[in-house]
Each structure stands twice: as C-alpha cells, then as structure tokens.
Amino acid sequence: MSNSDSFIDEVTEEVKRDKLYGQMRKYGPIAVALVLALVGGAAWTEYRSAKEQARAEAAGDAIYAALDEADAATRASAFADMPLEGGANAVAALMAASSQVEAGEIDAAADILNGLAADDTAPQMYRDLAALKAAMLPNDDTAAKIAALEPLARPGQPYYLLAMEQIAYAQLGNGETEAALTVLRQIEEDAAASRGLRERVQNLMIALGEPMPEPVTQ
C-alpha cells in the first residue's frame, strides 16, 4: 500500500470519527433522556404498585378487625368509620348495612344501602348490589318493594335473576300465587340461573303445587 493510500485511509477514518462524535454530541442528550425516562417510569410504576398493595392490605386488615367485633352495632360503627376508597369502601358499606340489620336497625341499614346505590363514585356492581339489598329489607309495602325490584330484574342487569326471585317472594306474601309462579317459571327456564337458584325455585314451585316436568331419558 502506498503512502498516499495510507494517508487517504487515515483521513477517511478521521472523518468517520468526527461524524460519530458529532452525532453523539447531537443525539446523546436525547438518548440519555430516554434512558432516564424509562428508568424513572419503571421506578414510578413500582412505587405506585407498592403503594396500592399497601393500601389494599390496610383495607383488608381493617375489615377483618371489624369482623372480629362480636356486637353488631359496634361492628356496624367500625365499618362506617373506615376511611376507604373505591371497591373497599363499597364492601365496608355493605358490611355495615348487614351489621345494622343484625342489630335491628333497619332504617340505618336502608340509609347506608340507598346512599351506596346513589354513589356515582362507587363501582357499578356494588351500587346494583346495594339497590338489591335495600329492596330486600323488611317492608310492609309490597307494591313499593316490587317497584324497587323491577328495574333490577330486567334481563342484562347483573342480579336480575335474584331480583326476580325476590319479586316472586313479594307476590307470594301479597297472595298473588299465580303471578309468583309465572316469575318462578321464568327463572327456572333461564339458562343463566345457577344450580342453587334453580333448586330453590323448583322446591318452592313444588311446595306451591306446581308439577315439575319429568326428566328426559335417553
């Protein structure tokens, strides 16, 4: 190789290095920023995950501690005083209402359940469950009970079969046996009915004198 070729190669390599250093100076800060952003994002995600886990554990501990209270009124007060959020708060409200019912405080239970059912910040599944439980509370006004249950008994609602079952009970309590049997048949024939619900309905229908279809034999 001649001296001129060697010189040209050296110049070429020098130009390449200059270009590389120039690109590093130009884009290096961006690359560093991206790396820092990725590391920082991962750290923030880990921090939030740990914080949420700690919050969930604290909520669980508080709920279990309240459940250990033997006195229903004290238990209801413990649930009501919990500074919880989201689903945990809704669960505590449902348990508080259940404890109030156990303590004989039906009006207090109704206030809790109706408040949860109307709470736009609560998860919808808990709001619907609260509305169902509120409608199931002891109430001499059968018409009002059925009216409260009807929106929950529409197909597509999460607890519609349970709401239909409660409507049938209310109708039976009002002496409307045929109307109740009609609702019970609808539940029994619904493919979404659980085994336990179907058995309850069938037993009630038999008690009311409704003949059950013979099982199909192969």
Phi, psi and chi 1 to 4 in degrees:
 res  aa     phi    psi   chi1   chi2   chi3   chi4
   1 MET       -  133.5 -179.7 -178.6  -67.2      -
   2 SER   -75.9  164.3   65.7      -      -      -
   3 ASN   -62.9  -33.5  -68.9  -27.1      -      -
   4 SER   -68.1  -38.5   60.9      -      -      -
   5 ASP   -65.2  -41.9  -70.0  -22.1      -      -
   6 SER   -62.6  -41.5  176.9      -      -      -
   7 PHE   -63.1  -42.9  175.4   75.2      -      -
   8 ILE   -62.7  -41.3  -69.0  172.0      -      -
   9 ASP   -63.0  -41.8  -70.7  -18.7      -      -
  10 GLU   -63.4  -41.9  -70.2  178.7    5.7      -
  11 VAL   -64.3  -41.8  170.8      -      -      -
  12 THR   -61.3  -44.7  -58.3      -      -      -
  13 GLU   -63.5  -38.5  -71.2  -62.3  -36.1      -
  14 GLU   -64.9  -40.5 -169.8   66.3   28.8      -
  15 VAL   -63.8  -41.5  170.0      -      -      -
  16 LYS   -62.0  -43.0  -71.7 -179.3  179.6  178.6
  17 ARG   -63.8  -41.5  -77.7 -164.8  -66.8  -89.4
  18 ASP   -61.0  -41.8  -72.6  -17.3      -      -
  19 LYS   -64.4  -43.0  -73.5 -176.6  177.4  179.4
  20 LEU   -62.2  -46.8  176.5   60.8      -      -
  21 TYR   -63.2  -36.8  -67.5  148.6      -      -
  22 GLY   -64.4  -43.1      -      -      -      -
  23 GLN   -65.6  -37.3  -70.3  175.7  -14.4      -
  24 MET   -65.0  -41.0  -70.8  178.4   63.6      -
  25 ARG   -65.7  -34.8  -74.3 -167.8  -63.9  -89.3
  26 LYS   -77.2  -45.5 -177.3  176.7 -178.9 -179.4
  27 TYR  -106.2   -8.4  -61.4  109.7      -      -
  28 GLY   -56.9  -48.3      -      -      -      -
  29 PRO   -59.1  -34.8  -25.8   35.5      -      -
  30 ILE   -66.1  -44.4  -63.0  175.7      -      -
  31 ALA   -62.1  -42.3      -      -      -      -
  32 VAL   -62.4  -41.5  171.4      -      -      -
  33 ALA   -63.6  -40.3      -      -      -      -
  34 LEU   -63.8  -43.0  -72.4  174.0      -      -
  35 VAL   -62.2  -45.5  170.6      -      -      -
  36 LEU   -62.8  -37.5  -69.3  175.2      -      -
  37 ALA   -65.3  -42.0      -      -      -      -
  38 LEU   -64.3  -45.6  -70.9  172.4      -      -
  39 VAL   -64.3  -44.1  173.0      -      -      -
  40 GLY   -65.0  -39.6      -      -      -      -
  41 GLY   -63.7  -41.7      -      -      -      -
  42 ALA   -64.6  -40.6      -      -      -      -
  43 ALA   -65.4  -40.3      -      -      -      -
  44 TRP   -66.2  -41.0  173.7 -113.2      -      -
  45 THR   -62.1  -43.1  -59.4      -      -      -
  46 GLU   -64.1  -39.8 -174.2   67.4   22.7      -
  47 TYR   -63.9  -46.3  167.5   75.3      -      -
  48 ARG   -63.8  -40.2  -72.0 -172.8   59.9 -174.2
  49 SER   -62.4  -44.2  176.9      -      -      -
  50 ALA   -64.5  -38.4      -      -      -      -
  51 LYS   -66.8  -42.3 -171.4  174.1 -178.8  179.8
  52 GLU   -65.4  -39.6  -72.3  -62.2  -36.2      -
  53 GLN   -63.7  -42.4 -177.9  176.5   -8.3      -
  54 ALA   -64.0  -39.1      -      -      -      -
  55 ARG   -65.6  -42.6 -177.4 -179.6  -60.7  156.9
  56 ALA   -64.5  -41.0      -      -      -      -
  57 GLU   -64.9  -40.0  -70.2  175.6   -6.8      -
  58 ALA   -65.2  -40.0      -      -      -      -
  59 ALA   -63.7  -43.1      -      -      -      -
  60 GLY   -63.0  -41.6      -      -      -      -
  61 ASP   -63.2  -41.2  -69.7  -17.4      -      -
  62 ALA   -65.9  -40.4      -      -      -      -
  63 ILE   -66.1  -44.2  -70.8  173.3      -      -
  64 TYR   -64.0  -37.8  -81.3  121.0      -      -
  65 ALA   -63.8  -40.8      -      -      -      -
  66 ALA   -66.4  -36.7      -      -      -      -
  67 LEU   -64.7  -23.8  -73.3  171.3      -      -
  68 ASP   -74.8  -12.8  -77.2  -21.4      -      -
  69 GLU   -70.4  124.6  -66.9  -70.2  -14.2      -
  70 ALA   -74.5  -34.7      -      -      -      -
  71 ASP   -80.7  126.1 -179.3   66.6      -      -
  72 ALA   -62.7  -41.1      -      -      -      -
  73 ALA   -65.0  -42.5      -      -      -      -
  74 THR   -64.2  -39.3  -56.6      -      -      -
  75 ARG   -64.8  -42.9 -168.3  162.3   61.0 -111.9
  76 ALA   -62.2  -41.2      -      -      -      -
  77 SER   -64.8  -38.9  178.1      -      -      -
  78 ALA   -64.1  -41.8      -      -      -      -
  79 PHE   -66.5  -40.4  -78.6  123.8      -      -
  80 ALA   -66.7  -28.4      -      -      -      -
  81 ASP   -89.1    1.7  -67.8  -20.9      -      -
  82 MET   -74.7  125.3  -71.1 -177.8 -173.8      -
  83 PRO   -84.2   69.8   32.2  -33.6      -      -
  84 LEU  -104.1  172.5  -55.3  177.8      -      -
  85 GLU  -132.3  155.8  -61.4  177.0    1.2      -
  86 GLY    58.5 -135.7      -      -      -      -
  87 GLY   -62.1  -36.2      -      -      -      -
  88 ALA   -63.0  -39.7      -      -      -      -
  89 ASN   -65.6  -38.9 -176.2   59.5      -      -
  90 ALA   -65.7  -41.3      -      -      -      -
  91 VAL   -61.9  -43.6  169.6      -      -      -
  92 ALA   -62.1  -38.4      -      -      -      -
  93 ALA   -65.2  -42.1      -      -      -      -
  94 LEU   -63.4  -40.4  -69.8  168.9      -      -
  95 MET   -69.8  -36.1  -69.9 -176.5  171.5      -
  96 ALA   -62.9  -42.7      -      -      -      -
  97 ALA   -64.5  -41.2      -      -      -      -
  98 SER   -61.9  -40.1  178.0      -      -      -
  99 SER   -67.3  -36.1  -61.9      -      -      -
 100 GLN   -65.2  -39.0  -67.6  -73.6   16.2      -
 101 VAL   -62.8  -43.3  170.7      -      -      -
 102 GLU   -62.0  -33.3 -174.7  179.5  -17.4      -
 103 ALA   -83.4   -1.2      -      -      -      -
 104 GLY    84.9    8.2      -      -      -      -
 105 GLU   -95.0   75.2  -59.7  -67.2  -20.6      -
 106 ILE   -66.4  -41.3  -56.1  -58.6      -      -
 107 ASP   -63.4  -40.4  -70.0  -18.8      -      -
 108 ALA   -64.5  -41.2      -      -      -      -
 109 ALA   -62.6  -42.0      -      -      -      -
 110 ALA   -62.2  -40.3      -      -      -      -
 111 ASP   -62.3  -42.7  -71.5  -18.4      -      -
 112 ILE   -64.8  -47.5  -66.1  171.0      -      -
 113 LEU   -66.6  -42.8  -67.6  171.0      -      -
 114 ASN   -66.1  -35.9  -70.5  -32.5      -      -
 115 GLY   -64.1  -42.0      -      -      -      -
 116 LEU   -67.5  -41.1  176.3   56.0      -      -
 117 ALA   -61.8  -29.3      -      -      -      -
 118 ALA   -95.1    1.9      -      -      -      -
 119 ASP   -83.2  107.7 -173.8   -4.7      -      -
 120 ASP   -66.9  -18.6  -68.1  -23.4      -      -
 121 THR   -86.5  -12.3   64.9      -      -      -
 122 ALA   -82.8  149.2      -      -      -      -
 123 PRO   -57.2  141.0  -25.3   35.3      -      -
 124 GLN   -59.4  -37.4 -171.3   62.9   47.9      -
 125 MET   -61.9  -34.8   62.2  176.7  -67.9      -
 126 TYR   -76.2  -34.1  -67.2  116.5      -      -
 127 ARG   -63.8  -43.8  -64.1  178.1   61.9 -169.3
 128 ASP   -65.3  -40.6  -68.2  -25.1      -      -
 129 LEU   -65.0  -39.1 -177.0   56.5      -      -
 130 ALA   -63.5  -41.2      -      -      -      -
 131 ALA   -63.7  -39.9      -      -      -      -
 132 LEU   -65.0  -45.7  175.2   61.8      -      -
 133 LYS   -65.3  -36.1  -75.3 -177.0  169.9  -68.1
 134 ALA   -63.3  -40.4      -      -      -      -
 135 ALA   -70.2  -21.6      -      -      -      -
 136 MET   -85.7   -7.7  -69.0  169.7   58.9      -
 137 LEU   -65.1  151.1  -68.6  174.0      -      -
 138 PRO   -53.6  129.0  -25.5   34.3      -      -
 139 ASN  -156.1  123.7 -173.4  -10.0      -      -
 140 ASP   -76.4  -14.5  -67.2  -27.2      -      -
 141 ASP   -88.3   89.9 -169.6  -18.2      -      -
 142 THR   -62.6  -39.7  -56.0      -      -      -
 143 ALA   -62.0  -41.3      -      -      -      -
 144 ALA   -66.9  -38.6      -      -      -      -
 145 LYS   -63.3  -46.7  179.1 -175.5  -73.7  -73.6
 146 ILE   -64.6  -40.0  -67.2  175.1      -      -
 147 ALA   -61.7  -36.6      -      -      -      -
 148 ALA   -72.1  -30.7      -      -      -      -
 149 LEU   -83.0  -27.8  -73.2  164.8      -      -
 150 GLU   -57.3  -44.2  -76.9  177.0  -18.6      -
 151 PRO   -63.4  -27.8  -21.1   33.3      -      -
 152 LEU   -82.4  -15.0  -56.1  171.5      -      -
 153 ALA   -95.3    7.2      -      -      -      -
 154 ARG   -77.4  137.7  -65.1  169.4 -175.2  158.9
 155 PRO   -53.8  136.7  -27.4   36.6      -      -
 156 GLY   103.0  -22.5      -      -      -      -
 157 GLN   -74.1  146.2  -64.8  -62.2  -46.4      -
 158 PRO   -62.8  -29.1   21.2  -32.4      -      -
 159 TYR  -120.0   32.5  -52.3  106.4      -      -
 160 TYR   -65.3  -35.1   76.8   98.4      -      -
 161 LEU   -69.1  -39.3  -70.9  170.8      -      -
 162 LEU   -66.6  -37.4  -64.8  176.6      -      -
 163 ALA   -66.3  -38.8      -      -      -      -
 164 MET   -62.9  -40.4  -70.4  174.9   65.5      -
 165 GLU   -60.3  -42.9 -178.8 -175.5   21.4      -
 166 GLN   -67.1  -34.6  -66.9  -58.3  -44.3      -
 167 ILE   -62.2  -43.2  -72.4  174.9      -      -
 168 ALA   -61.2  -42.7      -      -      -      -
 169 TYR   -61.2  -43.1  -67.5  152.2      -      -
 170 ALA   -64.1  -39.9      -      -      -      -
 171 GLN   -65.7  -39.8  -69.9  169.5  -28.5      -
 172 LEU   -62.7  -41.7  -74.2  173.3      -      -
 173 GLY   -63.3  -23.4      -      -      -      -
 174 ASN   -95.9    4.8 -153.3   34.5      -      -
 175 GLY    82.6   10.3      -      -      -      -
 176 GLU   -95.8   72.5  -57.8  172.2   28.0      -
 177 THR   -65.2  -45.3  -56.1      -      -      -
 178 GLU   -64.6  -39.8  -75.0  -56.1  -42.9      -
 179 ALA   -64.1  -39.5      -      -      -      -
 180 ALA   -66.3  -41.3      -      -      -      -
 181 LEU   -63.0  -36.5  -78.9  170.5      -      -
 182 THR   -61.1  -43.9  -61.7      -      -      -
 183 VAL   -67.3  -41.1  175.1      -      -      -
 184 LEU   -63.5  -38.2  -67.6  172.4      -      -
 185 ARG   -63.2  -41.2  -69.1 -171.4 -159.0  103.4
 186 GLN   -61.7  -40.9  -67.1  172.9  -12.4      -
 187 ILE   -65.5  -46.6  -62.1  172.3      -      -
 188 GLU   -62.2  -31.0 -160.9  -86.9  -25.8      -
 189 GLU   -90.2   -8.1  -64.7  169.4   -0.1      -
 190 ASP   -76.8  126.4 -163.4  -55.3      -      -
 191 ALA   -64.5  -21.5      -      -      -      -
 192 ALA   -83.8   -6.6      -      -      -      -
 193 ALA   -67.9  133.4      -      -      -      -
 194 SER   -71.8  164.7   66.5      -      -      -
 195 ARG   -61.7  -43.3  179.8  176.8  178.0  179.0
 196 GLY   -62.5  -43.2      -      -      -      -
 197 LEU   -65.2  -43.8  174.3   58.6      -      -
 198 ARG   -62.7  -39.4 -175.3  171.7  -78.8  109.3
 199 GLU   -66.6  -39.8  -71.9  178.1   -7.8      -
 200 ARG   -61.2  -45.3  -74.0 -159.8  -52.7  -86.3
 201 VAL   -65.4  -44.1  166.8      -      -      -
 202 GLN   -63.2  -42.3  -70.7  175.1  -15.1      -
 203 ASN   -62.1  -40.8  -70.3  -24.1      -      -
 204 LEU   -66.9  -40.8 -178.1   55.7      -      -
 205 MET   -63.3  -40.7  -68.6  169.4   68.7      -
 206 ILE   -63.9  -41.6  -68.4  171.6      -      -
 207 ALA   -62.4  -28.8      -      -      -      -
 208 LEU   -88.1    2.4  -66.5  171.9      -      -
 209 GLY    89.6   12.0      -      -      -      -
 210 GLU   -81.8  120.7  176.8   78.8   -5.9      -
 211 PRO   -71.9  132.7   25.3  -32.1      -      -
 212 MET   -89.2  145.7  -58.7  -56.7  -62.6      -
 213 PRO   -64.6  145.9   23.4  -33.0      -      -
 214 GLU   -68.7  141.1  -67.2  -66.5  -30.3      -
 215 PRO   -64.2  141.2   22.4  -32.4      -      -
 216 VAL   -75.2  129.2  177.7      -      -      -
 217 THR  -105.6  142.2   58.1      -      -      -
 218 GLN   -80.7      -  -65.5  -73.6  -26.4      -
